[in-house]
Amino acid sequence: MSMANHFKKVVSAVILDLDGTLLNTDGVVNDVLKGFLVKYGKQWDGREANKIVGKTPLEAAATIVEDYGLPCAAEAFIAEITPVFSDQLCKIKALPGANRLIKHLSGNNIPMALASNSPKASVESKISYQQGWQKSFSVIIGGDEVRAGKPSPEIFLEAAKRLNVKPSSCLVIEDSLPGVMGGKAAGMEVVAVPSLPKQSHLYTAADEVINSLLDLQPENWGLPAFKDWIEGTLPMEPWHVGGPVIKGFGRGSKVLGIPTANLSTEGYSEMLSEHPSGVYFGWAGLSTRGVYKMVMSIGWNPYFNNAEKTIEPWLLHEFEEDFYGEELRLVIVGYIRPEANFKSLESLIAKIHEDGRCAERALDLPLYSKYRDDPYLRGSSLW
């Protein structure tokens, strides 16, 4: 990774939000709300998600009660849904980069606070399932410990006070607009990591907007840099995806001159919500053909403005013919960069080829090359 030439501003402490920033709570929230609304003959379709992100539980409940015309008060809604939600807390996963960031800051003795609009007891319950989190935070504040929740600056100012640092020395990391507004109102530097897709343009108040925690560069803020990037790539715990090769948008080879072997997203909604959009790489196993180096994009491809998140692998090999319908299995071992928009088709094509060269080089390193023998690539349904 290239080092920043100058600091945006030197900070000495970090204040983090929890839901949507460190924890992927959306899936559990959606499941709970779906089940709850069925009782009233209503169907949760996620359309309210952008209205409740970053709000206090009472504000979120009031929004849902009003928008769905439910015959109950917001307080009754919370009382009924809280036990159901609590039973699901063990299923909530850390977002990509969350554990890495917490370990990095903690290991470098950077004071950290957790500041959430959720009640303190709920915050502590959620993080109890995440190894090492409880002891990593010097300060944990819930929304029930302040008079007003975000976007009020109160929770951030209280966090700075308990950390014994000046508000101007704090970096806030938030996923929601209320959180960003609260952090700025407190006089702090703010990095936004929007949890809702295609919403980055709304975060104009933030000092920096990043695609995911994988893209945070602490050195921009005078904090110690991550040292785990290797030749422009970030190693990841390997993950698998597979299925028959389908016809994509006809862009890969026709428009870009880059033949992608697209996979259906059916059955992978959870995986797609877990992994941020961006460019990844690894190994690809094709039934009857063999194992090849691979680079792939996950996301909306802003240049083409996809309506849905897609999985588009590019096998780094010259094939003489198409292989639609063949079983393709991928082992993803590393990350290259976030999804980006491009001003021209030429710059997009140049960047894709640069990604390909980066993956090609990286996959020769022992760290990554060992996964060429992953049994998943030669699964029972393959050769």
N, C-alpha and C positions, 0 to 999 in steps of 0.2 A: 504494500500500500504506500502511496506517496504521502510524505509528511506535509502537513499544512505549513505554508510559508510564514503565516502569522496567526496569532490567536484571535478569535473573535472577541473573547474577553476571558481573562483568567478567573477561574472559580476555585473554591476550596471545598465545597460540599455539594451533594446531589440529592434532590428530592424527587422521588418517583411516585407516580400513580400506580394503582394495582390492576384493576379490571380493564382489560383491553390494551394495557401497556406492558405488564409483566405476565398476566394470566389470560388465557383464551377462554373467557367466560361466556362468550356469545352462544356457543353450541348448547351449553347447559341451560342458559336463559331461554333460548328458543324452544327447547324441548319442554321445559316446565310451563312456559306460557301457552304452548300448543295444547298441552293436556288440560290446563286450567280453563282456557276459553271454550273448549269443546263442551264443557258443562253448561255454558250459556248459549250454545248453538252458534258460536262464533269461530272463525278460523284465523289463527295467527299466520300471517304470511311474511312477516319480517318487515312490513312496510313502515312500522313505527320505530324500527331500530335507530334510524338517524335522529329521531326525536327524543329518545331516552338516553342516548350515550352521554355519559358524564354528569347526568343529573343525580340528585339525591334519590334514595329509594322512594320517598314520599312523592316527590315531583314526578318520577317515572310512573308510579302507580296511578297518580291523578291523570296523567296523560293517557294511559291505556284505558282507564275507566271511562274517561270522557269520549275518547275517539271510538271506542267500541260500544258505547252506550250501555255499560254494565249496570245492573241494578244493585250496586253496593258502593259504599264509600271507599276512598283510597286506603284508609286505615284498615278496613276489613279485608280488603284485597291483600295488603301486606301480611296481615295476621294469618291468612289462609295459605299464602304462597310460600312464606318463609320456611316452614318446616319441610316442605317438599324440596325446596332449593337446597336446604342444609344437607339433606340426604344425598344430594348429587355432588357435593363439594369435592369428594375424593376423585371424581372423574375429570376435574378441571386440570388441563395441562399448562405448563409454562410455555409462553410464546417463544419462537426461535430467537436465540440471542439473549434471553432473559437470564438464564443460569450463568452464561458466560460473562455477562455484564456485572452481575452481583458478585461473582467470584473475583473478577478483575478489580473492582472498586474496593471490595473488602480486603483483598490480598495486598492492595497498595495503601491500606489504611485511610481511604477517603471516607469521611463521615457521610452516612446515608440516612435519609428519613423516608418513611412510607407515609403518604398522605392521601387518604381515600375518602370519598363521599359516603362510603358504606359505614355502618356502625363498627366501632372498634372490635366488638366480639366477633362479628362476621369476618373482618379483616384477619384477625388472629386465627380463626378457624380455617380460612382459605390457605394461609401460608403454612399452617401446621402440616399440610400434605406435601410441602416442597422442602426437600432436604437442605438444611443449612440456612434457610432464609431468616428464620426468627432471630438467630444470633448475629446475622449480618447487619441488621438495621439498629442504629443507635436509638432511633426514635420511630414510634409507630403511632399515627394519629388517625382516628376515625371521625366521620362526619358528625357523630353525636357528641363530640368533645368541643365543638365550636358552635357559635350562635348561627352562623350562616355557612352553607356549603358553597362549593365552587358554583359560579364564577367569582364569588367573594374571595378576596385575597387572604382572608383570616386564617385558613388552615395552613397556608404556606408561611405566613408570618409567624404563626405559632411553631411550625416545624423549625424555622431558622432560630427562633428564640431558644427552643429546647436543645438544638445542636450547638448553641452558643456561637453562632456566626452571623455576620451581617446579611440581610436579605440580598444585597447587591453581589455577595460572594457565592450565591447559590445558583445552581443549574437545575431547572425543573424539566423532567421528561414526562410528557403527557400524550394521550391519544385523542382526547376530546377537546372540542372548542371551549366549553366552560372551564376546563382545566388550564388551557392555554391562556385564556383571558384572566383567570385568577392569578396565575404565575406572573404575568406581565404587570397586573395591577399591584402585585407585591413588590415590584421593582427588581424582578429576577430575570435571568436569561432563560429562555424556554426553547427546548427542542420538541417539535411535534412529530409523533409517529401515528398518523391517522389510522384508526381501526376500521373505518368504513371505506370501501373501495371508491376510487375516482372522486375523492373529496379533498385532495391535497390543495386545490386552488382556494379553498375557503380559509386556510390557515395563515392568512397574511400577517396576523399579529405575531406569529412565532418568529424567533430569530433564525431558526433553521427547520426545514421540514425534511424528514428522511422516510424512506420506504418501510424500513423495519429496523429493529435493534441491531441486526447484523451489519447495518451500514453506519452505525454511530462511530465517529472518530473522536475519542476523548481528547486527543492532542489539540484539536481545534479550540478547546476550552482550557488549555494549560494543564490538563490532567494526563497521567501516564498513558501512552499509546498501547493498544493491544499488540502482543508480539506473536500472535498465532497465524498471521497471514503468511503463506508460503508461495513465493513466485506469483503473486497476484491472485491467489486462490485461498479460500477459507475452508479448511477441512471440516466435515460434518459427520455426525453419527450416520452411517449409511441407512438409506430407506429405499423401499422397493415399490415399483409400480409396473403394471403390465396389462396386456390385452391385445386384441387384433389391431393391426394397422388399418386406420380408416382414411378416407379421403378428407382432406382438410378444406381450406378455403381456395385452393388452387393457386395460392400465392407463392408457396415455397419455391417450386421450380420454375413456374411460369413468370412471376413478377420479379422474384429475387434471384433466381438462378441457384437456389439452395434447396435441394430436395428434402423436405422434412417428412418424417414418418409419424404422422399424428396419431394420438391415442384418444379414444373416447373418454370423456370425463364422467360418464355414467358409473356410479358406484364409488366415485372418488371425491365426493363433495366434502367429506370430513378431512381428507388428506389435503385438498386444495385450500381449505380454510386454515389448516395448520401451518402451511408453508407460504411465506410471502411471495408475491410475484417477483420474478427476477430470472437471472441466468445461472443455471446449474450445469454440472457435468458428471460423467461417470462412464459406466460400461453398459452396452446393449447386447442382449442375446436374441438372435433371430432364429426361429425354428428352421431347421434344414440348412442354415447358412454358416452360423458361427457367432463369435463374440467380437464386437467392434467398439472403438472409442466413440464417445457420444457427448454432445453439448446440447442443452435444451433450454427453452424458455417456458416459464409458467406465468400466465397473466393475461392481460387484456390487450397487449400490443398496442400502445397508444397511437402509433402512427396509423394503424388500420382501425382503431377504435372498436375492438371486439365488444359484443354485447355481453359475452360470458367469458369467464376465465378458461383458458385452454392449456393443453399440454402438447408442446411441439418440439419433439426431439429431432436433432440432425445427426445422423450417423456419419462419422468422419471417414467415409469410404466411398469409392466410386462404384455404384451398382449399374449393371447394364440394363436392368428392367425394373418396373415397379413391383412391389410385393404386397399390395393391398390384401387384407384378410389373413396375412401370416401373423403368428403369435410373436409379439415383441415383449421382452422383459428388460426392465431397466434397474440398475443399481446406481443410485445417486450418491456420490461420495464427497462432493464439494460445491462451493458457491463462488461465483465470480463477481457479479454486480447486480444492483437493483434494475428493475425495468425502467426504461427511459423513453422519452419521445425524441423524435428527430425531425430536423427541418426539411430534410430531403431524403428521397429514396436512396440516393448514392451514399449518404452518411450512414443510413441504417444498414445497408449492405456491407459497408466497410467495417462497421462495428461488429456485425455478426461474424465476419471472417476473422476479425481480431479475437473474438471470443473463442472461435474454433482453434486458432493457433495457440491460445492460452491453455485450452483444455488438452490439446494434443501434447504440449510440452509437459503439463502437470501430470498427466496419466502415465508418463514414463517414470515418475518418481516412485520409489518403493512404497511410500505411504499410501499411494493410490493404486499402483499397479497390482498389488496383492488382491484387490477385489475383482480382478479379471476372472479369478477362479471361484467366485461366489456361487454356491450350489443353486441359488435362485435362478441364475442365468441359464442353467441347464435343468430346469425343473422337470417334474414327471411328465408334464404335457409337452415338453420339448424333446430333443433327441436323446 
